[in-house]
Amino acid sequence: MSNVVVVGSFNVDHVWRCEVLPAPGATIAGRYSTGPGGKGFNQAVAARRAGADTTFVCALGDDAGGAMARGLAAQDGFTLTAEACSEPTGTGGIYVDARGRNTIVIGPGANAALSIGFVQGQQALLAAAKVVLVQLESPVDTIEAALGLAREAGVITVLNAAPADAPSSISLLKLADVITPNETEFAALLNRHVGERIDPNDVAALDGASLHALCRKLVGSGTVVVTLGAVGVFVSHDEDTLRGDAQPYYRIGAEQVQAIDTTGAGDAFNGALVASIAHSPDAPFARHVRFANQFAGRSTEKEGAAVAMPHFTPDDQPA
C-alpha cells in the first residue's frame, strides 16, 4: 500500500511565457508550451520524487489528456486510480511573466465529476496510508468524504485549501490535521469562515502573535502552515498539539534560489511536506517544513509545474 495518497485534479496545462502578464484588453506575444498539471497531479509527482510511495486518485476523460496522465504516472513510478468520465480531461491556461509570476485559469472538465462513491470505493487505500493529501480543484463534498475516511482510520490528513475561490466549510477544515493555504487562500478562508477581512498582501507583514491568533480563530485545534512565497512559511500549532516542535508558532525563511517559474511551487511544497511526514512521522514538524521549503525552492529553478519537480528526498536533506 502507498504511504501517501493524493486525491485531486489532473489538468493538461497550456502555458504562455511572456515578458509581462497580459492586461485586460491587451494582445501580447508569448512562447507556448503544453504539459501535465493540476494541483493533485503536481502534488502526487512531488510526493513521489520526494521519495514517497504514492497513489493518485482522480477522474479522467477518455481522451489524450487522460492517456497522458496514466503514462506520466507510470513513468514517475506512482499508482494512478481514476474514475472514468464522459467529460474531457481538465485543462489549465497559465501565463508566466519574466519574473516567474503567474496567473491561471482552470477548465475543470472531468475533475468536477470525481464522485463521493468512487472515493468511498478507495476506503482500504485511504485507511492504509500514512498521510492523505487533498486540494479543492475537485468537488468539495468528495474531498470532504476522502478526509473523513482517512480521519476515521487515524491517518494524518492534509488540506491544501487551494484555489482561493473554491468553496469550503468549517466541517471540511475540522477534518484536516494540517491546512496549507498561501496568503491569498488564508485571507479568503478568514473572510469566509471567521468574518475577518485582511488584505493578502498584508499577511506576511503581521507579527507572529497576531498571525498565530488568526490561525487559531480559523481552525482551533489543527496546524496551519501559511506559505508566504519569497518570504518563507509561517507555522501555527494548537498549544496542545505541537507535533514535536518546541513552540506553538514560528517562521521559516524561504530558500535562496534563482527562481524562473513559480507555477508549481505551492504544489511542490505540499507534496514534499507529506512525503517527509510519511518518511519520518515522529520527527519535529519544523523538519518537514524545512524539507518542503527546500524542495519547493528547487522546483522554481526549472520551467513548468509537474515536470519541474526535483528528485530530492528527506534523506538528501542536510541535518
C-alpha positions as CSV (number, residue, x, y, z in Angstrom):
1,M,0.0,0.0,0.0
2,S,1.1,3.6,-0.6
3,N,2.5,5.8,2.2
4,V,0.9,8.9,0.6
5,V,-2.5,9.1,-1.1
6,V,-3.3,12.3,-3.0
7,V,-6.9,12.9,-4.0
8,G,-7.4,15.6,-6.6
9,S,-7.1,17.1,-10.0
10,F,-5.2,16.4,-13.2
11,N,-5.1,19.1,-16.0
12,V,-3.5,19.4,-19.3
13,D,-1.7,22.7,-18.9
14,H,-1.4,25.2,-21.8
15,V,1.3,27.7,-20.9
16,W,2.3,31.1,-22.4
17,R,5.5,32.7,-21.3
18,C,5.5,36.5,-21.7
19,E,7.6,39.5,-20.7
20,V,4.6,40.8,-18.7
21,L,1.3,39.3,-17.7
22,P,-1.4,40.4,-20.1
23,A,-3.6,43.4,-19.1
24,P,-7.3,43.4,-19.8
25,G,-7.9,44.1,-23.5
26,A,-4.2,43.5,-24.4
27,T,-2.8,41.2,-27.0
28,I,0.8,40.3,-26.5
29,A,3.3,37.8,-27.9
30,G,4.4,34.8,-25.8
31,R,6.1,31.4,-26.1
32,Y,3.7,28.4,-25.9
33,S,4.1,25.0,-24.4
34,T,1.9,22.3,-23.0
35,G,2.2,19.6,-20.4
36,P,0.8,17.9,-17.3
37,G,-0.6,19.9,-14.4
38,G,-3.5,20.1,-11.9
39,K,-2.8,20.6,-8.2
40,G,-3.5,16.9,-7.4
41,F,-1.2,15.5,-10.1
42,N,1.6,18.1,-9.4
43,Q,1.5,17.2,-5.7
44,A,1.5,13.4,-6.4
45,V,4.6,13.9,-8.6
46,A,6.2,15.9,-5.9
47,A,5.5,13.3,-3.3
48,R,6.9,10.5,-5.4
49,R,10.0,12.5,-6.4
50,A,10.5,13.3,-2.7
51,G,10.7,9.6,-2.0
52,A,7.1,8.5,-1.0
53,D,5.3,5.5,-2.3
54,T,2.3,7.4,-3.8
55,T,-1.1,6.8,-5.2
56,F,-3.1,9.5,-7.0
57,V,-6.9,9.3,-7.0
58,C,-8.6,11.4,-9.7
59,A,-11.2,11.5,-12.6
60,L,-10.1,11.5,-16.2
61,G,-11.7,11.7,-19.6
62,D,-11.4,9.1,-22.3
63,D,-9.0,11.3,-24.3
64,A,-5.4,12.2,-25.0
65,G,-5.2,14.1,-21.7
66,G,-6.2,11.0,-19.7
67,A,-3.7,8.9,-21.6
68,M,-1.1,11.5,-20.8
69,A,-1.8,11.3,-17.1
70,R,-1.6,7.5,-17.0
71,G,1.6,7.4,-19.0
72,L,3.3,10.0,-16.9
73,A,2.3,8.4,-13.6
74,A,3.8,5.1,-14.8
75,Q,6.9,6.9,-15.9
76,D,7.3,8.5,-12.5
77,G,6.6,5.3,-10.7
78,F,3.3,6.0,-8.8
79,T,-0.1,4.4,-9.0
80,L,-3.0,6.3,-10.6
81,T,-6.5,5.3,-9.8
82,A,-9.0,7.1,-12.0
83,E,-12.8,7.4,-12.2
84,A,-13.8,7.1,-15.8
85,C,-15.7,10.2,-17.0
86,S,-17.6,11.3,-20.1
87,E,-16.3,14.9,-19.6
88,P,-13.0,15.9,-21.2
89,T,-9.9,15.7,-19.0
90,G,-9.3,19.0,-17.1
91,T,-7.3,21.9,-18.7
92,G,-5.4,24.9,-17.4
93,G,-4.4,28.1,-19.1
94,I,-1.3,29.6,-17.5
95,Y,0.5,32.9,-18.2
96,V,4.0,33.3,-16.7
97,D,6.0,36.6,-16.9
98,A,9.7,37.2,-17.0
99,R,9.8,37.4,-13.2
100,G,8.3,34.0,-12.8
101,R,4.9,35.3,-11.6
102,N,1.8,33.6,-13.0
103,T,-2.0,33.8,-13.5
104,I,-4.0,30.7,-14.1
105,V,-7.5,29.8,-15.5
106,I,-8.8,26.3,-14.9
107,G,-11.4,24.3,-17.0
108,P,-12.4,21.6,-14.6
109,G,-13.8,19.0,-17.0
110,A,-13.5,15.5,-15.5
111,N,-12.1,16.9,-12.3
112,A,-15.6,18.2,-11.4
113,A,-17.0,14.7,-11.8
114,L,-14.9,13.0,-9.2
115,S,-17.6,11.3,-7.1
116,I,-18.2,10.5,-3.5
117,G,-19.0,6.9,-4.4
118,F,-15.7,6.5,-6.3
119,V,-13.7,7.8,-3.3
120,Q,-15.7,5.6,-0.9
121,G,-14.6,2.7,-3.0
122,Q,-11.0,3.6,-2.2
123,Q,-11.6,3.2,1.6
124,A,-9.0,0.5,2.1
125,L,-6.4,2.5,0.1
126,L,-7.0,5.6,2.2
127,A,-7.0,3.7,5.5
128,A,-3.7,2.1,4.8
129,A,-1.8,5.4,4.0
130,K,0.3,7.3,6.4
131,V,-0.8,10.6,5.0
132,V,-3.7,11.7,2.8
133,L,-3.4,15.0,0.9
134,V,-6.2,16.8,-0.8
135,Q,-6.9,20.1,-2.6
136,L,-10.0,22.0,-3.7
137,E,-10.0,21.6,-7.5
138,S,-12.4,18.7,-7.2
139,P,-15.9,18.7,-5.7
140,V,-15.8,19.8,-2.1
141,D,-18.2,17.1,-0.9
142,T,-15.9,14.4,-2.5
143,I,-12.9,15.9,-0.9
144,E,-14.6,16.0,2.5
145,A,-15.5,12.3,2.1
146,A,-11.9,11.5,1.4
147,L,-10.7,13.3,4.5
148,G,-13.5,11.7,6.6
149,L,-12.5,8.2,5.6
150,A,-8.8,8.9,6.4
151,R,-9.7,10.5,9.7
152,E,-11.8,7.5,10.7
153,A,-8.8,5.3,10.1
154,G,-6.4,7.5,12.1
155,V,-4.5,8.7,9.1
156,I,-2.8,12.1,9.1
157,T,-4.9,14.4,6.8
158,V,-3.5,17.5,5.0
159,L,-5.7,20.0,3.2
160,N,-4.2,22.4,0.7
161,A,-7.0,24.9,0.6
162,A,-6.5,26.0,-2.9
163,P,-7.6,27.6,-5.1
164,A,-8.7,30.6,-3.0
165,D,-12.1,30.9,-4.6
166,A,-13.0,27.3,-4.1
167,P,-15.9,26.5,-1.8
168,S,-15.1,25.2,1.7
169,S,-16.8,24.6,5.0
170,I,-15.9,24.5,8.7
171,S,-16.6,20.8,8.7
172,L,-14.1,20.3,5.9
173,L,-11.4,22.3,7.8
174,K,-12.0,20.3,11.0
175,L,-11.2,17.1,9.2
176,A,-7.7,18.3,8.3
177,D,-4.9,17.8,10.8
178,V,-2.9,20.3,8.7
179,I,-4.1,23.0,6.3
180,T,-1.6,24.7,4.0
181,P,-3.0,28.0,2.4
182,N,-1.0,30.7,0.8
183,E,-1.6,34.3,1.7
184,T,-4.5,34.7,-0.7
185,E,-6.1,31.5,0.3
186,F,-5.6,32.3,4.0
187,A,-7.3,35.7,3.6
188,A,-10.2,34.1,1.8
189,L,-10.7,31.4,4.5
190,L,-10.6,34.1,7.2
191,N,-13.2,36.2,5.4
192,R,-15.5,33.2,4.7
193,H,-15.3,31.4,8.0
194,V,-14.3,33.9,10.6
195,G,-15.5,37.2,9.2
196,E,-12.0,38.7,9.4
197,R,-11.0,40.8,6.5
198,I,-7.4,41.2,5.7
199,D,-5.5,42.1,2.5
200,P,-3.5,39.1,1.3
201,N,-0.5,41.4,0.7
202,D,-0.5,42.3,4.5
203,V,-0.4,38.7,5.8
204,A,3.4,38.3,5.6
205,A,3.9,41.6,7.5
206,L,1.8,40.6,10.5
207,D,3.7,40.0,13.7
208,G,3.9,36.3,14.8
209,A,1.5,36.6,17.7
210,S,-1.2,38.3,15.6
211,L,-0.9,35.8,12.7
212,H,-1.0,32.9,15.2
213,A,-4.2,34.3,16.7
214,L,-5.8,34.4,13.3
215,C,-4.8,30.9,12.6
216,R,-6.3,29.7,15.9
217,K,-9.6,31.5,15.1
218,L,-9.7,29.7,11.8
219,V,-9.1,26.1,12.8
220,G,-9.0,25.8,16.6
221,S,-7.0,22.5,17.1
222,G,-5.4,22.0,13.7
223,T,-2.0,23.1,12.4
224,V,-1.9,25.9,9.9
225,V,1.0,26.3,7.5
226,V,0.8,29.6,5.6
227,T,3.1,29.7,2.7
228,L,4.4,33.2,2.0
229,G,6.2,32.9,-1.3
230,A,9.6,34.7,-1.2
231,V,9.2,35.5,2.5
232,G,9.0,31.8,3.6
233,V,6.5,30.0,5.7
234,F,4.5,30.6,9.0
235,V,3.5,27.7,11.1
236,S,0.8,27.8,13.8
237,H,0.0,24.8,16.1
238,D,-2.6,24.4,18.8
239,E,-0.7,24.6,22.0
240,D,-1.8,21.1,23.0
241,T,-0.6,19.6,19.7
242,L,2.9,20.9,18.8
243,R,3.8,17.9,16.6
244,G,7.2,17.6,18.1
245,D,8.0,21.4,17.9
246,A,9.2,23.4,20.8
247,Q,6.9,26.4,20.2
248,P,3.3,26.9,19.0
249,Y,4.3,29.3,16.2
250,Y,7.3,30.3,14.2
251,R,8.6,31.4,10.8
252,I,11.0,29.7,8.4
253,G,12.6,31.8,5.7
254,A,12.5,30.9,2.0
255,E,15.3,29.1,0.3
256,Q,17.7,31.3,-1.7
257,V,17.2,30.2,-5.3
258,Q,17.3,31.6,-8.8
259,A,13.5,31.3,-9.5
260,I,12.4,31.3,-13.1
261,D,8.9,29.9,-12.7
262,T,6.8,29.7,-9.5
263,T,3.8,28.0,-11.1
264,G,4.2,24.7,-9.2
265,A,6.0,25.9,-6.1
266,G,3.0,25.5,-3.8
267,D,2.3,22.1,-5.1
268,A,5.9,21.2,-4.7
269,F,5.8,22.3,-1.1
270,N,2.7,20.2,-0.3
271,G,3.9,17.1,-2.0
272,A,7.3,17.3,-0.2
273,L,5.7,18.1,3.1
274,V,3.5,14.9,3.1
275,A,6.4,12.8,1.8
276,S,8.6,14.0,4.7
277,I,5.8,13.3,7.2
278,A,5.3,9.8,5.8
279,H,9.1,9.2,5.9
280,S,9.6,10.3,9.5
281,P,6.2,10.7,11.2
282,D,7.9,11.2,14.7
283,A,10.3,14.0,13.6
284,P,9.6,17.6,14.6
285,F,7.2,19.2,12.3
286,A,9.7,22.0,11.6
287,R,12.0,19.5,9.9
288,H,9.2,18.5,7.5
289,V,8.6,22.2,6.7
290,R,12.3,22.9,6.1
291,F,12.5,20.0,3.7
292,A,9.3,21.1,1.9
293,N,10.8,24.6,1.6
294,Q,14.0,23.3,0.1
295,F,12.1,21.1,-2.3
296,A,9.7,23.9,-3.4
297,G,12.7,26.3,-3.9
298,R,14.4,23.8,-6.2
299,S,11.2,23.4,-8.2
300,T,11.2,27.1,-9.2
301,E,14.6,26.8,-10.9
302,K,13.0,25.0,-13.9
303,E,10.1,25.8,-16.2
304,G,6.8,24.1,-15.7
305,A,4.8,22.5,-12.8
306,A,4.9,18.7,-12.6
307,V,7.9,18.4,-14.9
308,A,9.8,20.9,-12.7
309,M,9.6,18.8,-9.5
310,P,13.1,17.9,-8.4
311,H,14.3,14.4,-7.4
312,F,15.2,15.3,-3.8
313,T,14.2,13.2,-0.7
314,P,14.3,13.7,3.0
315,D,17.5,11.5,3.1
316,D,19.2,14.2,1.0
317,Q,18.3,16.9,3.4
318,P,21.2,18.4,5.4
319,A,21.0,17.5,9.1
